[in-house]
């Protein structure tokens, strides 16, 4: 474990800020949604980027409610 670097969060600290699990933070990093630097095996995230991050909506996008402005022809019964 490295000492705390000013301006950076560890993955564990980012979990608390974003209210997400360790696995989700790592997934966001793998998907390129969050940038991290690897410092001796410890992933560090810039604090500003963590605070500006907007996590994608939870759940399966295939089951989310249809956009009301673009309804399908389901109403043509």
ABEGO torsion letter per residue (X at the ends): XBBBBBGBBBAAAAAAAAGBBAAAAAAAAAAGABBBBBBGGBBBBBAAAAAABBBBBBEBAAABBBBAABBBAAABX
